[in-house]
Amino acid sequence: MDEAAPRKGTVPQRAIEEIKAMIAEGRLEPGQRLPTERELAVLLGMSRSSTREAIRALTVLGVLEARHGSGIYVTALEAGDLLETFGVVAGLSRGPRLVELLEVRRSLESTAAALAAARITAEQLAAVEQHLAAMDATEDPEEVLTHDLAFHREIALAAGNATMAAILDGLSSRTFRARVRRGHQENGALARTRREHAAIHRALAARDPEAARAAATVHVGGVEQWLRSQLDG
């Protein structure tokens, strides 16, 4: 069993839940130093080994961080750090799980695009346009992928929701997108993809949330439909 993931119901898992409750209830704040391992074990009413295992697991999850020579601290609890492992799941998933992830991405991308259309700044819009132009100017798959990722990341950031942006970043891991895009492009979809990106950009420039939502839905939905056809075939 992975040491970072104690089984549900075990003493270390209960210790994890107790520490999480302390943070959720404000008894431990972001950036605050934890009591020593001995003090925390007494506070939790558990052994030092169980407490140590709980601290290790929460450190892996990005909830706690060890500072050399200083102790264990609660992190800033930023969504991007806490959802980092989500990108690993996306990068390793295959078959039907990929379709499930694309369903989630379609829903969130469309929402992010709609929010971005209402909130995007001139500087952010210029960045989106820059990546769109860079995609159009190259046939190199790696360069296209790089600017594709950046295009969508700028839109997610412009939506103004850090948690949504973090989830989308995990769903847009380079490995995940490269695997899906490789097969999709082999079927001559690059030109269509460029048109779909351009439609998203036009909706953002027009500050039209519903057009942006529709354009993003069409874009991700096309990839999703292609992947379903591959699995069905």
C-alpha positions in Angstrom: 0.0 0.0 0.0 1.2 3.5 -0.7 2.4 5.1 2.5 0.9 8.4 1.4 -2.6 7.0 1.2 -3.6 5.1 4.4 -6.6 2.9 4.1 -9.9 4.4 5.1 -10.8 3.8 8.7 -7.2 3.2 9.8 -5.7 5.2 12.7 -3.4 7.2 10.3 -6.5 8.0 8.2 -8.3 9.2 11.3 -5.3 11.4 12.1 -5.4 12.8 8.6 -9.1 13.7 9.1 -8.4 15.3 12.5 -5.7 17.5 11.1 -7.9 18.5 8.1 -10.7 19.4 10.5 -8.3 21.6 12.5 -7.5 23.5 9.3 -11.1 23.6 8.1 -12.2 25.0 11.5 -9.5 27.6 11.6 -7.6 26.1 14.5 -4.7 25.8 12.0 -4.4 28.6 9.5 -2.6 28.7 6.1 1.1 29.4 6.7 0.9 28.4 10.4 3.5 26.1 11.9 2.1 22.8 13.3 2.9 21.8 16.9 5.8 19.4 17.1 5.1 15.8 16.2 5.0 14.8 19.9 2.7 17.7 20.8 0.4 16.9 17.8 0.2 13.2 18.7 -0.9 14.1 22.3 -3.4 16.6 20.9 -4.8 14.0 18.5 -4.7 11.2 21.1 -2.8 9.0 18.7 0.7 7.5 18.4 3.6 9.4 17.0 3.9 6.9 14.2 0.3 7.4 13.1 0.7 11.1 13.4 3.9 11.0 11.4 2.2 9.0 8.6 -0.7 11.5 8.5 1.7 14.4 8.2 3.5 12.6 5.4 0.3 11.9 3.5 -0.9 15.5 3.8 2.5 16.7 2.7 2.2 14.7 -0.5 -1.3 16.1 -1.1 0.1 19.7 -0.8 -1.8 20.5 2.4 1.4 20.6 4.6 5.0 21.4 3.8 8.2 20.6 5.6 10.6 23.4 5.9 14.1 22.2 6.7 15.2 23.1 10.2 12.0 24.9 10.9 9.2 22.4 11.1 5.9 21.5 9.4 3.6 24.2 8.1 0.2 24.5 6.6 0.6 25.5 3.0 -1.2 28.5 1.4 -3.8 25.9 0.3 -3.8 27.2 -3.2 -6.0 25.2 -5.5 -3.2 24.6 -8.0 -1.1 22.9 -5.4 -3.9 20.8 -4.0 -5.1 19.7 -7.4 -1.6 18.9 -8.8 -2.1 15.1 -8.5 -5.3 15.5 -10.7 -3.0 16.1 -13.7 -1.3 12.8 -13.0 -4.7 11.0 -13.2 -5.4 12.7 -16.5 -2.0 11.9 -17.9 -2.3 8.2 -17.1 -6.0 7.5 -18.0 -7.0 5.4 -20.9 -10.1 4.3 -22.8 -13.4 5.2 -21.3 -11.8 7.2 -18.5 -10.4 9.6 -21.1 -13.9 10.1 -22.4 -15.1 10.9 -18.9 -12.3 13.4 -18.4 -13.2 15.1 -21.7 -16.8 15.3 -20.6 -15.6 17.2 -17.5 -13.3 19.3 -19.5 -16.1 20.2 -22.0 -18.3 21.4 -19.2 -15.6 23.5 -17.5 -14.1 24.9 -20.7 -17.4 26.2 -21.8 -18.1 27.8 -18.5 -14.6 29.3 -18.3 -15.0 30.7 -21.8 -18.3 32.3 -20.9 -16.9 33.9 -17.8 -13.8 35.0 -19.6 -15.9 36.7 -22.3 -17.4 38.9 -19.5 -14.2 39.4 -17.6 -11.2 39.3 -19.9 -8.9 42.3 -19.9 -7.3 43.8 -23.0 -3.9 42.4 -22.0 -5.4 38.9 -21.6 -7.2 39.1 -24.9 -4.0 40.1 -26.6 -2.2 37.0 -25.1 -5.0 34.7 -26.3 -4.7 36.3 -29.8 -0.9 35.9 -29.7 -1.2 32.1 -29.1 -3.8 31.8 -31.7 -1.6 33.5 -34.3 1.4 31.2 -33.2 -0.8 28.1 -33.8 -1.7 29.3 -37.2 1.9 30.1 -38.1 3.3 26.6 -37.6 2.8 23.0 -38.7 5.0 21.6 -36.0 2.9 19.4 -33.7 4.9 20.3 -30.6 4.6 24.0 -31.2 0.9 23.7 -32.0 0.4 21.8 -28.7 2.5 24.4 -26.7 0.4 27.3 -27.9 -2.8 25.3 -27.7 -2.2 24.7 -24.0 -1.3 28.3 -23.5 -4.4 29.5 -25.4 -6.7 27.6 -23.1 -4.7 28.5 -20.0 -5.0 32.2 -20.7 -8.8 31.8 -21.1 -9.1 29.8 -17.8 -7.1 32.5 -16.0 -9.2 35.3 -17.6 -12.3 33.6 -16.2 -11.2 34.7 -12.7 -11.8 31.5 -10.9 -8.5 30.0 -9.6 -10.1 26.7 -8.6 -11.6 26.2 -12.1 -8.3 27.2 -13.7 -6.5 24.6 -11.6 -8.8 21.8 -12.5 -8.6 22.7 -16.2 -4.8 22.8 -15.9 -4.9 19.2 -14.6 -7.3 18.2 -17.4 -4.9 19.8 -19.9 -1.7 18.1 -18.9 0.7 18.0 -21.8 0.8 14.1 -21.8 -3.0 13.9 -21.8 -3.5 16.4 -24.6 -0.7 15.1 -26.7 -2.1 11.6 -26.7 -5.6 12.7 -27.7 -4.4 15.3 -30.2 -2.0 13.0 -31.9 -4.7 10.7 -33.1 -7.1 13.5 -33.7 -4.7 15.3 -36.0 -3.9 12.2 -37.9 -7.5 12.4 -39.1 -7.0 15.8 -40.6 -8.6 17.8 -37.8 -5.9 20.5 -37.5 -7.6 22.9 -39.8 -10.9 22.5 -38.0 -9.2 22.9 -34.7 -7.8 26.2 -35.9 -11.2 27.4 -37.0 -12.7 26.4 -33.6 -10.0 28.3 -31.7 -10.6 31.4 -33.9 -14.4 31.2 -33.1 -13.6 31.1 -29.4 -11.3 34.2 -29.8 -14.0 36.1 -31.8 -16.5 35.5 -29.1 -14.1 36.7 -26.4 -13.2 39.8 -28.5 -17.0 40.5 -28.9 -17.5 40.1 -25.1 -20.2 37.6 -25.9 -20.4 35.0 -23.1 -23.0 32.7 -24.8 -21.1 32.7 -28.1 -17.9 31.9 -26.2 -19.7 29.1 -24.3 -21.0 27.6 -27.5 -17.7 27.8 -29.4 -15.8 26.1 -26.5 -18.5 23.4 -26.3 -18.1 22.7 -30.0 -14.3 22.6 -29.8 -14.0 20.1 -26.9 -17.1 18.2 -28.0 -15.5 17.5 -31.4 -12.5 15.9 -29.7 -14.8 14.0 -27.4 -16.9 12.6 -30.2 -13.8 11.5 -32.1 -12.5 9.7 -29.1 -15.8 7.9 -28.5 -15.7 6.8 -32.2 -12.3 5.3 -31.6 -13.4 3.3 -28.6 -16.6 2.2 -30.3 -14.6 1.1 -33.4 
